[in-house]
Amino acid sequence: MAWLLLGTRFSARMRDLAERFGRWRPLATLLCSVQYILATALLGFPLTLYEGFIREHRYGLSNQTFGEWLRDQLVGLAVSVVVGGLLLGSSTACSQGPTDLVAVGRGGQRRQP
């Protein structure tokens, strides 16, 4: 999945979109990670559908309806988006140090040395 996103330059477009809406780097990272999680979930959906629903029903390992199964998948995706986005966004905020936090108070402008 990552190769496909990188090879088609789709990841660069995701980064540019995230930076357009979030000039503060941790916010841009959060937005980019949310886009990445959603894109990989969408691209991987056919395989997930086959492995998690079709094949399990074929062998009698599941009694969920498609709607119940899809709801479980969407709940898992929502948890992944929230937790993954917050972890990546906060790790970027911690790695940037306090200077970026001060810059946010000044409207995003950094003090030049």
Phi and psi in degrees as a GROMACS rama.xvg file:
@    title "Ramachandran Plot"
@    xaxis  label "Phi"
@    yaxis  label "Psi"
@TYPE xy
-62.2443  -40.0069  ALA-2
-61.7344  -41.7598  TRP-3
-63.423  -43.9112  LEU-4
-67.0818  -38.4453  LEU-5
-74.6655  -41.5283  LEU-6
-66.0142  -32.4915  GLY-7
-91.8647  2.71091  THR-8
62.5403  16.6718  ARG-9
-66.7647  -33.6962  PHE-10
-65.6493  -33.6579  SER-11
-66.7493  -38.1848  ALA-12
-67.2111  -36.7499  ARG-13
-64.1653  -42.9036  MET-14
-62.0681  -46.1197  ARG-15
-61.3684  -40.9494  ASP-16
-64.5289  -42.8505  LEU-17
-64.8091  -39.9391  ALA-18
-70.3025  -28.4605  GLU-19
-67.5448  -37.7965  ARG-20
-90.5005  -22.2888  PHE-21
-131.406  95.3589  GLY-22
-73.0131  -24.8779  ARG-23
-78.1005  124.711  TRP-24
-54.0264  -44.291  ARG-25
-61.703  -35.5052  PRO-26
-68.9277  -40.5406  LEU-27
-63.7245  -38.4638  ALA-28
-64.9938  -42.5686  THR-29
-60.3422  -46.5714  LEU-30
-65.1706  -39.8473  LEU-31
-68.2801  -39.0708  CYS-32
-67.9097  -36.3002  SER-33
-63.7907  -43.3439  VAL-34
-62.0119  -42.0478  GLN-35
-64.0417  -44.8806  TYR-36
-61.9979  -43.984  ILE-37
-66.1269  -40.7415  LEU-38
-65.9005  -43.5678  ALA-39
-68.5756  -34.0249  THR-40
-66.4486  -40.9107  ALA-41
-67.3093  -43.8885  LEU-42
-67.8497  -33.7693  LEU-43
-88.2006  -0.93318  GLY-44
-60.0958  -42.8665  PHE-45
-58.8527  -42.5385  PRO-46
-68.5659  -39.958  LEU-47
-63.2405  -40.1289  THR-48
-61.6759  -45.9096  LEU-49
-65.8243  -49.0723  TYR-50
-69.5499  -42.6685  GLU-51
-91.5844  -18.9799  GLY-52
-122.411  -58.5665  PHE-53
-63.9582  -52.0504  ILE-54
-66.8251  -38.4877  ARG-55
-64.6823  -36.7545  GLU-56
-72.1042  -34.1893  HIS-57
-61.8587  -36.8114  ARG-58
-97.4214  6.63082  TYR-59
71.1777  29.0658  GLY-60
-94.9911  -4.26659  LEU-61
-142.405  146.644  SER-62
-121.666  14.6303  ASN-63
-74.6133  145.988  GLN-64
-78.7599  167.579  THR-65
-60.9876  -39.8717  PHE-66
-62.4022  -42.6793  GLY-67
-65.2706  -42.852  GLU-68
-63.3549  -44.3859  TRP-69
-64.0698  -39.6453  LEU-70
-60.8339  -43.1287  ARG-71
-61.8442  -39.6636  ASP-72
-65.5834  -40.8688  GLN-73
-68.789  -35.9883  LEU-74
-64.3194  -43.7201  VAL-75
-62.4153  -38.5686  GLY-76
-65.9369  -41.9041  LEU-77
-62.4839  -42.0279  ALA-78
-63.6021  -42.2995  VAL-79
-62.2638  -41.1714  SER-80
-64.7479  -47.1076  VAL-81
-67.1327  -52.834  VAL-82
-68.1876  -46.7936  VAL-83
-63.1246  -44.2567  GLY-84
-62.7351  -44.0429  GLY-85
-67.4009  -40.8763  LEU-86
-64.8599  -45.211  LEU-87
-69.47  -41.0351  LEU-88
-64.4814  -41.7009  GLY-89
-72.2643  -33.2942  SER-90
-66.9795  -35.1992  SER-91
-68.5409  -38.9579  THR-92
-63.6634  -40.2067  ALA-93
-69.4769  -34.3866  CYS-94
-77.444  -18.3426  SER-95
-79.7607  -23.618  GLN-96
84.0132  178.127  GLY-97
-72.6976  -16.1057  PRO-98
-64.2231  -36.598  THR-99
-69.2124  -33.4572  ASP-100
-66.9562  -36.1288  LEU-101
-68.6104  -37.0414  VAL-102
-64.4095  -32.6811  ALA-103
-63.8471  -37.6858  VAL-104
-65.9691  -24.4455  GLY-105
-96.8894  18.8291  ARG-106
78.7611  24.462  GLY-107
89.3569  0.89926  GLY-108
-94.3712  129.743  GLN-109
-89.3006  153.328  ARG-110
-78.3279  128.971  ARG-111
-85.0734  132.802  GLN-112
